[in-house]
Structures are given as C-alpha cells and as structure tokens.
Amino acid sequence: MTTLLRSAAVEALTARIVGSYLALALRTTRWTLLGGEHLTPFLATSPVIAAFWHERLALLPALWSIMRRRGARGTPRVLVSKHRDGRLIGDVVRRFGVEVVYGSSTKTGTAREVAEKGGVSSVRVLLNVLEAGEHILITPDGPRGPRRVAAQGVAQIAGLSGVPVLPIGVQTSRRRTLSTWDRTIVPLPFGRGVIVCGAPIEVPRENWEAWLPIIAAALTAVAEQADAECSA
C-alpha cells in the first residue's frame, strides 16, 4: 500500500484533484487587491521577488492570476522542497502557469555548509531566473519552518541580484486552517479574498543578513492586514 501511494500515477491523480479543487475555490472567490501601486512597476519589464509566508501557499495562484490580468508576462518560478510534498506542490502550481525550482529556502550556515546541503545550486538557479527577467515566488519559512521565521535565502538572493522583495499577504473569508506546523490555510469556494502588496524592500549586496528581520516583519504585517480585511 505504501508503494502504491508513492507511485507516480497516484501522485499525478492527487495533484489533479488538488489542482481542480483550488481552481474552483480561487476562481469563485471575489478578490480585492490592496497596494496595487507597489505591484504595478514589476508587471511588464522588471522582475521581483514576491515573498509570502508558507501558510498562504495554497492562495499563491490568486496572486499570479491578478498579475496576468494586469499585464504580467512570462513564467514565474516558485521554490519548493525536493521531497514528495514539494513534488506535489510543483504538479499543482503548474496548472496555474507557475513553474518550480526544487531546493530549499531554509539552508543556513557558512557558504561551504550551504553548498554541501544543495542550497547554492538553488540560489544560482533563482539568480538566473531573475537575470532573465522572470519573477520568483518564495516562502522564506518553507518548507519546514520554523513558522514565520525567514531563512537567509530570500535576503541573499535579493542582495546578490539587486531585485527587490515584494511582501505579499493573502487571505480569504472562507477557509479552513490545518493543524500543520505552519497552520496551512485552505480556501473554500465563494468567499471574499484580499491580496495585500507591501512596499518593495531593497536589500543591499553587503550585509544582506541584517535585512532578514525587516523582511519577516513586512511579511507578517501584510498577512495581518489581509486577515483584518477579511474579518471586517
């Protein structure tokens, strides 16, 4: 049974079911964009690092849908885990026009330690994506937490690339919150959704580590604003 559940066919079927459900839930939600002036400069020409907490990952397609309606082109990349859950996420988000980079945003330690764990290759791929003018979507506390603690990858990539971090908060009035480490939010159909874009954060090439708490605070602020808007 374990072998069966891990088979490619079952994973593909699961991804199809989850993707179909998310499409229904997100497309029947009435979405409002707040802070659109922060998003506009990055729609047509300039890449951006759109960052949001891992708990909002299921709401990610709503952001890209709005960006496309406002003129965004290309194919954004999202960083996900190499493990089975990451593969499932990758199969799901592809249905919404998003591609994946397999790796982890949680690598910490010295440059050598990060390289030995595979983090450098992920950073390099994402830097290449930004250099090509494409957006990246990243959950700085993924894939395993701690919850709402930003790992170094988001600031490192922003500092090395010169591309700003755009804090994103997303919420919907109809939802379920799972008892996972990040309290994953699962949208329900026919709700009222809010996407909040914070001011872009420019990270300097030198001393980028000092900007991690600034990024984390911004992500929490827009998440809480989205929560408040959906509770009003």
C-alpha positions in Angstrom: 0.0 0.0 0.0 2.8 2.4 0.8 4.5 1.7 -2.5 1.2 2.3 -4.3 0.6 5.6 -2.5 4.0 6.8 -3.6 3.6 5.8 -7.2 3.8 8.4 -10.0 0.2 7.6 -11.1 -1.2 8.2 -7.6 0.8 11.4 -7.2 -0.4 12.7 -10.6 -4.0 11.9 -9.7 -3.7 13.6 -6.3 -2.2 16.7 -8.0 -5.1 16.8 -10.4 -7.7 16.6 -7.7 -6.0 19.2 -5.5 -5.4 21.5 -8.5 -9.0 21.2 -9.7 -10.3 22.0 -6.2 -8.0 25.0 -5.8 -9.1 26.3 -9.2 -12.7 26.1 -8.1 -12.1 27.7 -4.7 -9.9 30.5 -6.0 -12.0 31.3 -9.1 -15.2 31.6 -7.1 -13.6 33.9 -4.6 -14.1 37.7 -5.1 -10.6 39.1 -5.0 -9.6 42.6 -4.0 -6.0 44.0 -4.5 -4.6 46.4 -1.9 -1.3 48.2 -2.5 -1.5 47.7 -6.2 0.8 50.7 -6.7 3.6 48.6 -5.3 3.0 45.8 -7.8 2.5 47.8 -11.0 6.2 48.7 -11.6 7.0 44.9 -11.9 4.3 43.8 -14.2 5.7 44.4 -17.6 9.5 44.8 -17.5 11.2 44.4 -14.1 11.4 41.1 -12.2 10.5 41.0 -8.5 10.9 38.5 -5.6 7.3 38.1 -4.3 7.5 36.7 -0.8 4.8 35.4 1.5 4.6 33.0 4.4 4.4 29.3 3.7 0.9 29.1 5.4 -0.5 31.0 2.4 1.0 28.8 -0.3 -2.4 27.4 -1.4 -3.5 31.0 -2.2 -0.5 31.7 -4.4 -2.3 31.2 -7.8 -4.6 34.1 -7.0 -1.6 36.5 -7.0 -0.3 35.3 -10.3 -3.8 35.4 -11.8 -4.2 39.1 -10.9 -0.7 39.8 -12.2 -1.5 38.3 -15.5 -4.8 40.2 -15.8 -2.8 43.4 -15.2 -0.3 42.6 -18.0 2.4 40.5 -16.4 4.1 38.1 -18.9 6.5 35.2 -18.6 6.5 32.2 -16.3 7.3 32.9 -12.6 9.2 30.3 -10.6 8.4 29.1 -7.1 11.0 27.4 -4.8 9.7 24.1 -3.3 11.2 21.2 -1.5 12.7 18.2 -3.3 10.7 15.8 -1.3 7.3 14.2 -2.1 5.2 17.1 -0.8 7.3 19.5 -2.9 6.7 17.4 -6.0 3.0 17.5 -5.3 3.1 21.3 -4.9 5.0 21.6 -8.2 2.5 19.5 -10.1 -0.4 21.6 -8.7 1.0 25.1 -9.3 2.0 24.2 -12.9 -1.8 24.1 -13.6 -1.8 27.9 -12.9 1.1 28.8 -15.1 3.8 28.7 -12.4 7.0 26.6 -12.8 9.1 25.2 -9.9 12.7 25.2 -8.7 13.4 22.3 -6.5 15.5 23.2 -3.5 15.1 24.8 -0.1 15.0 28.4 1.2 15.9 27.1 4.7 19.6 26.5 4.2 21.7 28.1 6.8 25.3 28.3 7.9 28.5 29.2 6.1 28.8 29.3 2.3 30.5 25.9 2.3 27.9 24.3 4.6 25.1 25.7 2.4 26.8 24.3 -0.7 27.2 20.9 0.8 23.4 20.8 1.5 22.5 21.8 -2.0 21.4 25.4 -1.2 23.9 27.1 -3.5 22.5 25.4 -6.7 19.0 26.7 -5.8 20.3 30.2 -5.3 22.2 30.1 -8.6 19.1 28.9 -10.5 16.9 31.6 -9.0 19.5 34.3 -9.7 19.5 33.1 -13.4 15.7 33.3 -13.4 15.8 36.9 -12.2 18.6 37.8 -14.6 16.3 36.5 -17.4 13.6 39.0 -16.3 11.3 36.4 -14.7 9.6 36.8 -11.3 10.2 34.4 -8.5 7.8 33.4 -5.7 9.3 32.4 -2.4 8.1 31.3 1.1 11.1 32.2 3.3 9.9 30.0 6.2 9.4 26.9 3.9 9.4 24.0 3.6 9.5 23.0 7.3 9.7 26.2 9.4 10.0 27.5 12.0 6.8 29.3 11.2 7.2 32.9 10.2 11.0 32.8 10.6 12.7 34.0 7.4 15.6 31.8 6.3 18.6 33.5 4.7 17.8 32.6 1.1 15.3 35.4 0.4 17.7 38.2 1.6 20.7 36.6 -0.1 19.0 36.4 -3.5 17.7 39.9 -3.2 21.1 41.3 -2.2 23.0 39.4 -4.9 20.5 40.2 -7.7 19.6 43.7 -6.8 15.9 42.7 -7.3 13.6 44.0 -4.5 11.5 41.8 -2.3 7.7 42.5 -2.5 5.9 41.4 0.7 2.6 39.7 -0.1 -0.3 38.9 2.2 -3.3 36.8 1.0 -6.4 35.8 2.9 -9.9 34.7 2.1 -13.0 34.9 4.3 -14.0 31.3 3.7 -11.2 28.9 4.7 -10.0 26.1 6.8 -6.8 26.2 8.9 -5.0 22.9 9.1 -3.1 21.6 12.2 0.2 21.6 10.4 3.5 23.3 11.5 2.6 26.4 9.5 -1.1 26.4 10.0 -1.8 26.0 6.3 -4.8 27.9 5.0 -7.1 26.0 2.6 -9.5 28.3 0.8 -13.2 27.4 0.5 -15.3 28.4 -2.6 -17.5 31.5 -2.8 -15.5 33.7 -0.3 -14.1 37.2 -0.3 -10.4 37.3 -0.8 -7.8 40.1 -0.2 -4.3 40.4 -1.6 -2.1 42.9 0.1 1.1 44.2 -1.5 3.6 45.9 0.8 6.2 48.4 -0.3 9.2 46.8 -2.1 12.2 46.1 0.1 15.6 46.9 -1.5 18.3 44.7 0.0 22.0 45.8 -0.3 24.6 43.5 -1.6 26.7 43.8 1.5 25.3 42.9 4.9 22.2 41.4 3.5 21.7 39.2 6.6 20.7 42.3 8.6 17.6 42.6 6.4 16.1 39.3 7.3 14.1 40.6 10.3 12.9 43.5 8.2 11.6 41.2 5.5 10.0 38.9 8.2 8.3 41.9 9.8 6.9 43.1 6.5 5.5 39.7 5.6 3.8 39.4 8.9 2.4 43.0 8.6 0.8 42.3 5.2 -0.5 38.9 6.3 -2.2 40.5 9.4 -3.6 43.3 7.2 -5.1 40.7 4.8 -6.5 38.9 7.9 -8.1 42.1 9.2 -9.6 43.0 5.8 -11.3 39.6 5.6 -12.6 39.8 9.1 -14.1 43.3 8.6 
